[in-house]
Amino acid sequence: MSYSAEQRGEQIRARRKALGYKTQQALADETGVLRKRVNEMENGRYTGRITDLYRVLATLGLEISFEVISRPTLDDLSTLFPSEDDD
């Protein structure tokens, strides 16, 4: 399942509150990440270092995963769009 940056931010915010970090500053103090960066994460605008993101996620008991996106090969495309010469 794919989530938007805003949805991921909402998950981070909800988890922060569920774990008792009442403010972004409290989480920032716990993780050593700037409060501004925590705010960016929660609002889906974070473009900083992945290590800071991992630090916040680990503290919240969250993780992100990566998946390979399937891209069509030239053979796939030729099947979908046969050339006119193949007729």
C-alpha positions in Angstrom: 0.0 0.0 0.0 1.3 3.4 -0.9 0.8 6.5 1.2 1.2 10.1 0.4 3.7 12.3 2.3 0.9 13.9 4.1 -0.6 10.6 5.2 2.8 9.4 6.5 3.1 12.7 8.4 -0.3 12.1 10.0 0.9 8.6 11.0 4.0 10.1 12.6 2.0 12.7 14.5 -0.6 10.2 15.7 2.2 7.8 16.9 4.0 10.7 18.7 0.9 11.6 20.6 0.0 8.0 21.3 3.4 7.5 22.9 2.9 10.5 25.2 5.2 13.0 23.4 2.8 16.0 23.8 4.8 18.3 21.7 7.1 18.1 18.7 9.8 19.7 21.0 9.5 16.8 23.4 10.2 14.3 20.5 12.9 16.5 19.2 14.6 16.5 22.6 14.4 12.7 22.8 15.8 12.1 19.4 18.3 15.0 19.0 16.5 16.1 15.8 15.5 19.7 15.4 11.9 20.5 16.2 11.6 22.2 12.8 12.5 18.9 11.2 10.0 17.0 13.3 7.4 19.5 12.1 8.4 19.0 8.5 8.0 15.2 8.9 4.6 15.6 10.5 3.4 17.9 7.7 4.8 15.8 4.8 7.4 18.3 3.8 10.6 16.7 5.1 13.5 16.7 2.7 16.3 16.4 5.2 18.7 13.7 6.1 17.4 10.2 6.1 19.3 9.5 9.4 17.2 12.1 11.2 14.1 10.5 9.8 15.2 7.0 10.9 16.0 8.4 14.4 12.5 9.8 14.8 10.9 6.7 13.4 12.9 4.3 15.6 11.9 6.3 18.7 8.3 6.0 17.7 8.6 2.3 16.9 7.9 2.9 13.2 9.9 1.9 10.1 9.8 2.6 6.4 10.3 0.1 3.7 11.3 0.2 0.1 9.9 -1.8 -2.7 11.1 -2.3 -6.3 8.9 -0.6 -8.7 8.3 -2.7 -11.8 9.2 -1.0 -15.0 8.2 -2.4 -18.4 11.0 -3.8 -20.5 11.4 -3.2 -24.2 9.9 -6.6 -24.8 6.9 -5.7 -22.7 6.4 -2.5 -24.7 6.7 -4.3 -28.0 4.0 -6.7 -26.9 1.7 -3.8 -25.9 2.5 -1.7 -28.9 3.4 -3.9 -31.9 5.1 -2.1 -34.7 3.2 -1.7 -37.9 5.8 -3.9 -39.7 4.5 -6.9 -37.6 1.2 -7.0 -39.5 
